[in-house]
Amino acid sequence: MLLNLLKETVQAKTETSKMPGNTQKTSFQAGEAKGQTQEKASTLMDKAGNAAQSAKETVTAAGQQVMATAQGAVEGVKNATGMNK
């Protein structure tokens, strides 16, 4: 997605630079396209970071649940075998 945005920016710059006599407009449009691309890239990076944090929290919670279940099983075996006295 980011690659497509960069391609669009380059294409916009190329297309507008073909028009003679409109250097100010061309420059403005190129800057505008660059700003939009940077904003979209920033948004994508934020979303990716949020997804990674969410995944980390989910895995951590699952790991804690597995640990608690395993500890309960250990205690059950100790109680059953009389080792928990």
Secondary structure, DSSP 8 states (H G I E B T S, - for coil): -HHHHHHHHHHHHHHHHTSTT-HHHHHHHHHHHHHHHHHHHHHHHHHHHHHHHHHHHHHHHHHHHHHHHHHHHHHHHHHHHT---
